[in-house]
Amino acid sequence: MLYYNLNNKKERVTFREAVTRGISSDMGLFMPEEIPSPGPDFFKKLPEMELPEIAFTIAGMYIGDEIPYRILKTICDESFNFPVVIKKIGPGKTVLELFHGPTAAFKDFGARFMSRCLGYFTSGDDRKSVVLVATSGDTGGAVADSFAGVDAVDVIILYPSGRISPLQENQLTTHGGNITALEITGTFDDCQQMVRETFTKLDTRNRIRLTSANSINIARLIPQSFYYYYAMSRSESTEPVLSVPSGNFGNLSAAVMAWRSGLKVKHFIASTNVNRVVPEYIRTGKYCPANTVMTIANAMDVGNPGNFVRLAQLFDNDHGKFISKISGYWFDDDRIRNHIWDEYQRSGYILDPHGAVASLGLESYIRDHPGAQGIFTATAHPAKFSEVVEPVIGERLTFPASLDRFLSGKKLSVPMNPGYQYLKEYLTERYHLQ
Ligand SMILES: *Cc1c(COP(=O)(O)O)cnc(C)c1O
């Protein structure tokens, strides 16, 4: 399988190149030449297959022999060694919990798989690998966790100062060692822009190998489809709708890729906070990136979603096709808080602010399409957002044991102004690029 550059469809690269480069030199995202289908036998067996086995089959189609099967099998077994939980919480309403990994956010799926692919492709390389990642909250923690202690790789995380939760900040800033946190006095979009410009402009003089760990990296995107095969095949309804809480739109793009490969999904719901460029695109046909607005579902505070181009491409950049399969709903902080309370009253289920957005999206869709049944994705453990959730439900939350180690520890961050030139100066000095 080859991958083409969305900015220049003539440029085709291998999976290895797409993963190790992250983004093309003209800032184009890589996209698989085709969406491969695993075939009817796979879908027949799917309800009995466990996640690592599903992952191995699907990843194999995208990667071919670029990673030997034996190694790919180990990568899948190690990456997905924690549960995916599915619970019915109301009529027509099922939650897909993706927060049982080591950093209690769904980003663990993508980060663990990507880091292992990258480790395979760069082992034996005499240049130092430097992973650059912009985070709106959870990506950084998941990437840091999967690379901590891997001394051959430096991880440099850019995060928007004051715009992530205290626990998220601890997850980025307390590792030390090969993990560096750059605290940017700007927004997530600023961080994303700095990373992208570095890829296209920085002359590394071949001293380091720069890679991106954002969902613009195809090796983070592909694994985010695996759990949808798992969940959909275990749904009560034969063709459920699926609501995905979206920010940079990697998770939804991956779900659409799974559908394009043959998975039955009746309809998708793009659920967002007030950063609503995609619901607005659905409504008007115009895509207008906007300034980022801070919300309590902060991992979705994205004004110019990096993966929108991929999502649009999956529908041949045709607005009519797009809206025939995806509806959009957005919600402000008050709606999100009220809904966390309502759902807690109704079913006892505790939502985090991101899961609450997805749950609201599903309810709105069911209201507009009576009789519909669906699954919504819960992307973070509510205890990760205890400062939002506890005052709403009036109860203390119990932290999953995996988060204990992030509750203490000394914060180490490097403050930085937004703008490519500052990151350039930092990297030039640190890696002697002059
Ligand atoms: C990253 C993130 C999202 C948004 O996912 P995208 O793939 O960027 O759309 C939603 N919820 C949580 C908790 C996240 O960390």
The ligand as an SDF file (V2000), in Angstrom:
LIG
                    3D

 15 15  0  0  0  0  0  0  0  0999 V2000
   -8.0800   14.3670   21.4860 C   0  0  0  0  0  0  0  0  0  0  0  0
   -9.3360   14.2000   22.2050 C   0  0  0  0  0  0  0  0  0  0  0  0
  -10.5700   14.3200   21.5610 C   0  0  0  0  0  0  0  0  0  0  0  0
  -10.6870   14.7270   20.1110 C   0  0  0  0  0  0  0  0  0  0  0  0
  -10.2140   13.7270   19.2230 O   0  0  0  0  0  0  0  0  0  0  0  0
   -9.8360   14.1410   17.7190 P   0  0  0  0  0  0  0  0  0  0  0  0
   -9.3260   12.8910   17.1090 O   0  0  0  0  0  0  0  0  0  0  0  0
   -8.7780   15.1930   17.8310 O   0  0  0  0  0  0  0  0  0  0  0  0
  -11.0640   14.6650   17.0820 O   0  0  0  0  0  0  0  0  0  0  0  0
  -11.7190   14.0790   22.2740 C   0  0  0  0  0  0  0  0  0  0  0  0
  -11.6660   13.7600   23.5810 N   0  0  0  0  0  0  0  0  0  0  0  0
  -10.5050   13.6400   24.2490 C   0  0  0  0  0  0  0  0  0  0  0  0
  -10.5360   13.3060   25.6850 C   0  0  0  0  0  0  0  0  0  0  0  0
   -9.3060   13.8330   23.5830 C   0  0  0  0  0  0  0  0  0  0  0  0
   -8.1610   13.7250   24.2460 O   0  0  0  0  0  0  0  0  0  0  0  0
  1  2  1  0
  2  3  1  0
  2 14  2  0
  3  4  1  0
  3 10  2  0
  4  5  1  0
  5  6  1  0
  6  7  2  0
  6  8  1  0
  6  9  1  0
 10 11  1  0
 11 12  2  0
 12 13  1  0
 12 14  1  0
 14 15  1  0
M  END
$$$$
